[in-house]
Every structure is written in C-alpha cells, then in structure tokens.
Amino acid sequence: MLSSSIQRGIVISQVLAWHFYASPVLADDSAELAKKAQNPIAAMYSLPVQYNWDQKLGPTGDGKRSLTNIQPVLPFSLNADWNLISRTILPVIDQHGLAPRGIADKSGVGDVTQSFFFSPKQPTTSGWILGAGPVLLIPTASDDLLGGEQWGAGPTVVALKQANGWTHGVLANHIWGLEGSPADDKEKINQTFLQPFLSYTTGSFTTFGINSESTYNWQSQEWAVPINLTVTQLLRLGGQPLTVQAGPRYWIESPKDGPQGWGFRVAVTLLFPR
C-alpha cells in the first residue's frame, strides 16, 4: 500500500489539477506576470507553498519524509533605485522510519531561513538582475531532531537573466553557525547552498524548468544534490493570479542517511502584483 505521505501528495496533485486546470490567465499583463513568477527577487508579493516528498532515508533506507516549505516573499522599495526583498522559508516536516523503534518519527516545524536581498530596480546594461544581502538561520524547530539547535548567519546572492522566454541564473548562500558550542549531538553549521536554475516559458504561460538545490556540508564534507524537473502553469482563480507546479526530483548525491532515488514536488504560489 502507498504510504500516507505519497497518498497526500497524490491527493494534493489531483485537487490542484481539478480546481485550476481550465482557468488560464487571460489578462494583458500575463506575460510580465509569468516572467516575474520565475524571478526569485521580483518586486512582487507572493506566497509559495511547496510540498516535497523523499524516500530511502536513514541507515536502513526505509525512511520517508514530507517537507512543506511556506515561503512568503515581501518586497520593499528603499528609494528610486533600490528594493529590499525579504524571502522566508518556514519548513513543516513529517518524517518516519529514519531510525529503529520509531524514535526519529517526528512532525513539526524546522528552522527558519530568512534572506534579505538588496536589489537594483533596473537590470544591468547586459540584462542581469542582481541581488545580495544577509541570510539568517533561526532555530525555530519544534523538536531537536528537526533542526540544528543553533543560530546561523552569512551572505546570500542571486543573479539571473531573462530573455525570449528563457530564465537562467543562480541563487547561493553560505551559513555559519553562531553558537560557540552546539548541542552535544549536533555539529556546528557550516554549509554552502547553490541553486542554479534554467526555465522556458511558452506563449500559454506554461514554464518547463530544471534546477538543483545543492548543499555542501563543510563539517562532514558531504554533498546533497537533488535535481528537480518542474512544469509550472500560470492561472487565475476568481481574479487571483497563481501558479501551480509539479514534477519529479532525483537525488544524484546524498549525505549519509540522506534521501535516495526519486521523489516529487507539488507547489502553489499565490501572486499579488502591484
């Protein structure tokens, strides 16, 4: 039988498809809206809710994990030339089978990642959209098994270019743990995150994308490298623009006891253009 996590993912996909399929966005500004939806530092309020399912975790490979990321994006105009873009990631985690006797079976919130990007309102002369600023790791986990139990901070940057339906670029950050002595069973955080991305948006505002959300742990010297393939559709529901996304993911590199093989992603992003 399918696990409850897989069943939830299938139900989510079916509900989204049933509700949103026949409601394409028809507004004249749809092309610009679809373009902004692919820009992680667009000056547009948005609320992405992203569900990820992964398998084969833990020493026995029997573990499964559902990860729902709630990711509000809030832009602030600083002056005529600069924006400040706030990006928050609040993970909601449900994991099972990672350790014997269910001792690691936990559900709750994880640590919040909070990024701030100072971004010029105009692209460079060559068309690049840039942003840079600080990133914070906030120890909000509801259980010590769901977080690092320490504060972290570091720099974050993003660079992307959009032309002729194509969007390509990279988002990166590095976080160092700020605690002098983390909990006995926790290593000090020292990790680099790299997210190269490439997508193409069609005339019907369907976007086909590929990205990797790779993390390198400098303490354990291990990579975590998933490849995500996504299809995203821009829609309108009762006048509210949104995108619906789905696609598989595959782990080409994973740390010890990390996920293996195939997983999948389903996401909905509410868009609030100014």
N, C-alpha and C positions, 0 to 999 in steps of 0.2 A: 504493500500500500504506500501511497505517497505520504511524505511527512506533512505535518501541519504547516510548516513554512512554505513548502512547494505549493500546497493547496491554496494558501493565502495568496501567493504570487500569481497563480493561475486565475483565481477569482478576481484579483485586482485588475489583471490584464483584460479579462472578459468584461468587467463592469466598465472600464475606461473605453474599450472599443465600442460597447453598446451605446454608451451615453454620447460619445463625441464623434463617431465616425462620419456622419452625414452633415457636419456643421463646419465646412471650410470657411476661413476668414475671407470676406469679400471687400473689406474696406480698402480705400485707395492707398492707405499708408501701410498695407500689409507687407510689402517688400522691405520697407525700412524696419518694421517691427520684427520680421523674421531675421533680419540682419543683426539687430540688437540682441535678439534672443541667443545668438551664438557668441556674443561678446561678454566675457565674464566681468568686465568693468564698464559696461554700458551705463549711461546716466539714466537709468530706468528702475523704478521699484519693481521687485519681483519676489516671488516666494516659491522656490523649488522644493518639492518633497520627493525624495529619491529612495526607492526600495531596492536593496541588493540582497541576493541570496548566494551563499557559497557553501561548499561541501568539502568533505575529506579532511577535516581539521583534527588536530590532536595526535597523540602518539600512536593511536590505533587506526587513525584515518576514518573514524566513524562520526566525527563531529560535524555539526551543521550550524550555520549562523545566518540570521537575518539582520540586516543593518539598514535602518531607515534614517536617512540624513535630512534634517529640516534646515534649509539654507537661505534665510532671508538676505536679500541684497538691498542696501539703502544708500542712495547717492545723496551727497550734499554739495551744493555749489559754494565754493570758498570765495571766488571773485570772478572776474570776467574771463580769466584764463585757466583756472584750475577747479577740478572736482575732487572731493574726497569720497571714495567708495568703500562702504563697510560691507564685508562679507562674513557671515557667521555660519558655522557648521555645528549643529547640535545632533549627535548620533543617538539613536534609540536602538538598543541591541537586544537580541534574543538568541542565546546560544545553548546548544545541547550536545551531549556526547563527547565533549572535549577531554574528559577525564573519567576514570573509573568511579562507579557508585554515584554518578551524578553530582559530584562535589563542585564542578565548574558550570553546572546548569544554572544560568542566571539570565534575568531580564531586567532592563533598566536603561538609564541614560549613561552615556560615556562622557569623556572630557570634551569640552567645547574648544574649537579652534576659531579664533577671531582675527580676521585680517583687515587691515586698513590700507587702501591704495590711494596715493596722491597721483592724480592723472591729469595731464593737459587736456583741455576740452577739444583741441584740434589735433588731428594726426600730424606726424612729421611730414616734411615735403615729399618723402618717398612713400607715404601712406601707412606708416606704422603707428599703431595705437599702443601707448606705453603707460605703465603704472608701477609704482614701487612704494613700499612703506613697511611698517612693522607687522609681525604676526605674533599672537599670544596663544599659549595653550593654558586653559583654565581647568583646574582639577575639580570638575563638577560630577564625576562619576558617582552613581548611586551605590556602587559596590566596588571594593578594591580590586576585584577580578575584571572590572570593566574599564579601568583607567590606569594611568601611570602614577597617581598619587603625588604629583608634583607640578609646580608651575613651570612654564617654559616660555621662551621668547626668542625672536630672531628676525631676520629680514625676509621679505617676500617681494617678488617681482612678476610682472606679466608683460608680454609683448605679442602682438598679433597684427595680422594684416587681412583686409577683406577686399575682394575684387572679383567681379564677374561670377558671383555666386559662391566663390570659394572663401573659406576662412581657415587660416592656419596660424599657429603660434605656440607659445609655451607659457605655462604658469609654474612658478617654482618657489619654494621656501626652504629655510633651514631653521630648526628649532633646537635650542639648547635648554636642558633642564636647569632651573634656577635654584632648586633646593640644594643645600650643602650636603645633605645625607638623606637620600630617598629611603623608603621603607626597605627592610631587610631583604624582602623577596623581589624588589624592583631595581632594575638597573637605571642609572641616570640617563635621561633622554638626551640623545644626540643624533638627530636624523635629518636627512635631506629628502624633500618631496619634489618630484618632477612630473609635470603633466603636459607633454606635447599633445597637440590636437590638430586634426585636419577634418574638414567637413565641406560638403557641397549642398547648396540649397537650390531646388528646382523652381520652375515657374509656378508650380502648385503649392509652394511653400513647404515641401517635404525636404527634410535635411537628412542626408546619409553621412554618418560620422565614424571616425575611429580615433581613439585616444588611449593613452596609458596613464595610470595614476600610480607611478612607481615610488617606492620609499626605500632609501638605503639607511640601514641602522649602523652607525659607525662604531657602536659598542660591540655588537655581535658580528659585524662585518657581513651582513646578510641583506640581500635584495628581496623585495616583494614587488612583483611586476605583473599586474593584470592587463590584458588587452581587451578593451571594450569596443564592441561594434554596435552602433545605435541607428535607429530610424526615428526621426522626430517630425511630428506634424503640427503646424500652427493652425489653431482652430479658434472659433468664437462660440461661447455658450451664453445665450441670453445677453449678448453685448459684451461679455467679459472675454478678452483675448487670453489664450493659454496655449501651452504646448503639451503634447503627450508624447512620451518617448518609451521605447522598449528595445531590447536587444540582448544578445548573449555576451558573456565575458569568458576569457580563458586565462588561467594563471600559467605564464611561461616560466616564472621563477617565484619561489615562495620560501619564507624562512622556516626553520624547524617548527613543526606542529602547525604550520600555516595552511591555508586552503590550497586545494589541488584541483586540477582539471577544470570542468565547466561550471559556470554559474550564470546568473542572468540579472538584468536590471530593468525596472519599470519606474518611470518618473512622470510627474505632473508639475508644471511650472505656471503659476498664475502671473500674468504680466499686467503692470499698471503704468502705461505710457503717460507721460506728462502732457 
